[in-house]
Amino acid sequence: MIEVKGMEVPKQRNLRWISGIGLLLIIGSCVYYAYLLHIGEAQRLMALIRDYGLTGIVVGIAVQALVNVLPVPGEFTTIALMEIYGPLWGGFYSFIGGVIGALGGLYLSKWLAKPLFGDMLEPYKIKVEEWLHKRETLGLLIIRFLPLVPYHFVNYAAGLLKVNMWTYTWTSAVGLIPYTIAFAGLFEGLRHGSLIWGAIGGAIFLVLGAINWMAKKRKQKASG
């Protein structure tokens, strides 16, 4: 037991280092973006990225995929894409990056996270495996819709399990749809003053939150 605990400490530190570095990059990007807004360069920069056409889109999707592979929040990149390309296309590019990131997280787990963080991912692996065993495809879809396991750790846990790649891909895509629509709606409401889309986005988040709360309560009641 002593050896196992001793092995877990560096693994936890490694994961914290990766998460910390990623979070610092996100914070640094936010601060830099706020600075650009302050000096009036943000609009020019966004126009410049749009002028790159397909190259700018590919880079934006790649960045979104990267932050979805690493255990760091991807909302800032989503907002940036919507700011540059609008809520519709920006949301679509963010969605594509999210699906690619889900696949990237799975392969990261197979190649890197498994040998480095296998013990730490075990609780998440057990939860995902339990849902898959009871409900198979529906279980993987539910665990995507409801954040019973954090998004990134679903990807990592799936990499430690033998999941069907097609099922994993399409359930990841479907699971991202309501969050993408909700985010785009809120962005349109807050950024451009659209009451209808803002209300739709807020309503979707409230519904998802309520369903998640009820699922957790039900699980606690069943275990108690």
N, C-alpha and C positions, 0 to 999 in steps of 0.2 A: 504493500500500500504506500509506503514511503517513497518508493521509486516512482510510482505512478503519479503521486502528487507533485513530486519534483519535476516530472516531465510536463505536467499540466501548466506549471508556472510560466516557463518560456513560451509555450504555445499561446497562453493568454496574452502575454506581453507582445508576441508577434502580431496577433490579431488587433490588439489595441494600437500598436504602432501603425499598422496599415489603415485602420479606421481613423486614427488621429491625423495622419498625414493627409488622407483624403478629405477629412473635415476641414483641415487648415486650408487646403486648396480651394474648397468651396467658399469658405469665409473670405479668403484672400480675393477670390473672384468677385464676391459680392461687394467688398470694400472698393475694389478697383472700378467696378461698374458704377457704384455710387459716386466715385470721384469723377468718372467720365460724364455722368449726368450733371454734376455740379459745374464742370467747366464747359458743358455744352457739346462734348465730343461724341456722346453716346449715339445720337441720331446719325451722325456722319459715319461712325463705325458700322452701324447696322446697315446703312445704305451701301457701304463698301462691301460688306459680306454678301448682301443681296446681289450686288453687281458681279460677284464671282459665279453666280448661276449654280450649275450642278455641282461644281467643286465645293462651294459654300454649304450646300445642302448635305453632301456626303460627309464633310467635316463635322457639321452639326450633329448628324445622326451618329457618327463615330464617337463623338464626345459623350452624347447621351448614353450610348451603349457602354462606354467605359465606366461612367459613374454608376451604371446599373450593374456592372460586374463587381465593382468594389463595394464594400459595405459602408457606403456613404449616401446621403440623401441626393436624389436626382431631380428634386423640384426646381432648383435654381436653373439648371440647364433647360428644363421644360419651359420655364418662364421666358428665358432668353430666346428660345426658338419661336415662341409665340409672339414675342416682342418684335422679332426680325421678320417672320413670315406670316404673322397673323394667327389668331386662335385656331382656324381650320387647318391650314397647312402646317403651321408650327406644331399643333397637337398631333397631326398625322406623322410628322417626322419624329416627334418625341415617342410616339407609339411604336414606330418601326425600331427606333433605338432601344426601347424597352424590351421588345421581343428578342432582338439580337443580344442584348445584355443578359436576358434570362438564359439563353443558350450559352453565352460566354461564361456566366457564373457556374453553370453545370460542368463545363469542361475545365474551368479553373479548379473546381472541387476535385475532379478526377485526377488532374495533373499536379496540383499544388496543395490545395486545402486538405486533401485526404491525408498525405503524409505529415503535414505541419499541424493541422487543426482537427484531426479526426476525432480525438476525445472530446473536444469542446463542442463539436457539431453533433455528437451522439444524441443529446436530448431532442434536438430538432429532427434528427433522422428518425428517431423513434416515433415522434408525433406524425410526421409525414407518412411513415410506413404504416402506422395505425390507420390513418385515413384511407390510404391506398388499399389496405387489406380489407377494410370493411365495405368500401364503396367504389373501389377501383377508379375508373375514369371520373365519375361524379365526385369522388373524394378529392382528387387533384384539382378539379374545377372549383369546388367549394373552398378549398384552402387558398385558392388564388383570389376568390371574391372576398373572402373574409380574412383579415390579417391575424388568423389564429397563430400563424408562424410568420415572422417578419419576411418581407419579400425576398431579400437577399439570401436568407437562410433556407427558404424553400428551394432556391436554385442550388445552393451548396448541398443540402440534404439529398436532393434528387440525384446529384452527381455521385453520391455514395450508394445509391440504390439502383436497381435494374428497372428503370422506367422506360416505357415505350416512347421513343423520341418524337414521333408524330403526335401522340397524345399529349406529351409534355409541351410541345410547341403550340398546338392549337388552344390548349387550356390556358397557357400563359398569355396568348394573344387575347382570348375572350375575357380573361380576368382583368386585363389592362383597359378594356374598352370603357367600362363605367367611370373609372378614375380619370381617364383621358378626357371624356366628355364633361365630367364634373369640373375638372381643372380648367378646361377651355371655356366653359360657361362662366365660372367665377372670374376668369381673366377678362372676358368680354364685358362682364358686368362692372368690375372694379376699374378696369383700364379705359373702357369706352362708354361706360354709363348705360349699358343695356340691362334694363330691369328684368326683362323676360329671361335672358340667358343667365344672368346672375342668379335669379330665383331657381332656374332649372339646375344649375351647378350646385347651389347650396342645398337644394332638395335631395339631389342624388347623394351628396356627402352625408346628409342627415339620415337618409334611408339606410345607407351602408353602415353608418355608425350604430344605428338602432338594431340592425340585424346582427352586427358583430356583438353588441352588448347582450342581446337575447341569447345568442349562441354560447357566450361565455357563462351567462347565468345558468343556462340549461346544463352545461357541462359541469359546473360547480355543484349543481343540485344532484346530478347523476352520480358524481364521485362522492358526495357527502351522504 
